[in-house]
Each structure stands twice: as structure tokens, then as C-alpha cells.
Amino acid sequence: MKSALFDMTGKVAVVTGATKGIGRAIAEAMAEAGARVVISSRKPESCEQVATAIRDKGHQAIGVPCHIGKKEDLERLVAATRQQWGQIDVLVCNAAVNPHFGPMQSLSDDAFSKVMDTNVRSNLWLCNMVIPEMAARRDGAVVIVSSIAGFKGTDKLGIYAISKAADMQLARNLAVEWGPSNVRVNCIAPAIVRTDFARALWENPEILKAAEETYALRRIGEPEDVSGVAVMFASRAGNWITGQTIVVDGGYMAGGGGSI
């Protein structure tokens, strides 16, 4: 039996970057909690494949391709969702990029702009498109997937870390602005999770070993380890939580850790 606290029946949830990794795990968990989910990423065939898999399990899902770096694509994503289901109750900003791995001295201007535009500005664009309708109904939840990289300095993920720290502040600002209308905005900050996005980290034996030795649970995360927090934020269980960042890291931050 579902717990009423985590029941999302009737809710419409839009998840960006939802065709694999953390985004897919969140979309699947929300569908299992009863939500109607919108699967979004750049490739139409990938969106439809994941949406079909969710529908095959008896849940409701549609696929809407979207390049989050293009404002017109985000507008189409919002419009297509409203056309299908009338409204958006939950927004999960998960899609992100990281084209630069290494010290910031070698960071190009183009890479800087791409990361900040995609990981921060696009989230703000999408929030500004969706939150007003939530405010009008006096109910809504936004979840931004950040990273523990936003808490510490790093010699490998500098610009990505800066963008993820900015996402945490974006959540705090939006929480303050829209809290009086009962719209909640929060972040999740995972450590290394076994996804394609983080492959450069967990496929590196030295980095993986260092992580596993540093994390209290002695393992890196799996996408499903993150999804429950997103459901909590989006459901009645999270009704009085806003402006927060919940760290999902297997105990890394508790132990002090290094910079990964």
C-alpha cells in the first residue's frame, strides 16, 4: 500500500534529462507514486522509449523532446504538457552539462558559457515559465538536481561545481520569492552516482577507490538512491520544506572527504 504522505496521484511532473541516470530514476519513482510524468531530453526516440516503458508498467507518461539550452524548446515543453494534462504540479530540473574536466586554468570561454547557461540560466527560464501557474493554484514543487561539488573546491570539476552552487542559491531565492504562494523549491545534491554523466569519475579506478574509501557506506550511489528524495520533496511529505539542499552522498560529507 502507498503511504498517503508520498502519494502523487493526480500530479503532473515534468522531468528534464529523464531518459537515463538520475532523471530516469526520478521519473520512474514519481510514476510509481501515481504521478503523470513527462519524459524530456534532447532525443525524441529516447523520450518515447522511456515513456513507453513506464506506460507498460501501468503508469501514465509521455515523451517530449527538449534541448534545455534553447528557450523556445522549453516553451514547447511547457505548452505540450499543458495541452496533454492541463497543468504542471511538479518540475524537476535535472538536465545538465559538463564539457570540461580538469583545472579551471584550461577552461575555455565557450565551455564556461555553456555550463552556466545550461545548468543555471535554463533552470531559471523553466522555473519562470512554470512557477506562476503553481502560484495561481497555491500549490507546487520544484526540485533542482545540484551536486555535492557545489560545496567544496575541486581541481577537476571547477566550473561544474560553480554552476551547482549557483543552483542551490537559485533554489533559495525562488523559495523566498514564491513561498507566500505555497510553491516549494529545493535541491538535491548527490555525490558520485553510477550514471553515464559521471562516467569519467567512476570509471577512473583511482577516483572510484578514493570515493569508496571516503564514503561512510563504502560505495558510490545508484540512480535509485536519489529518486526517493525527489518524491519526498514533490509529495505531501515535503509540504513544509523549501529553500533546502538535501545531500545524498553515502556519508561522504559526514566524513570530511576530499574534493570528489
Number of C-alpha atoms within 10 A of each C-alpha: 3 10 9 12 13 19 20 25 15 12 22 25 26 28 25 29 25 29 26 18 20 26 27 24 21 26 33 25 20 30 26 21 21 19 26 26 31 31 31 31 23 18 14 15 14 19 25 19 15 23 26 17 13 21 15 11 11 11 19 18 26 21 26 25 22 23 19 27 21 13 15 12 16 22 16 14 24 19 14 16 20 13 10 10 14 11 17 22 24 31 24 27 27 21 26 24 16 20 13 18 16 13 13 15 8 9 15 11 8 9 16 18 12 18 23 21 19 20 28 23 20 21 25 18 16 19 20 12 14 20 26 15 16 21 17 12 13 15 17 27 26 28 25 28 25 30 25 23 23 21 15 15 14 19 13 16 20 23 26 26 22 20 26 27 20 18 29 25 17 21 26 19 14 21 23 15 12 19 18 11 18 19 27 31 33 29 29 24 23 24 24 29 23 17 16 13 16 14 12 12 20 19 12 10 10 10 15 18 14 14 24 18 15 22 22 17 13 15 19 24 20 15 19 17 17 25 20 16 19 26 26 18 26 29 23 14 15 18 17 9 16 24 18 18 24 17 19 20 23 22 18 26 18 11 11 10 16 13 14 20
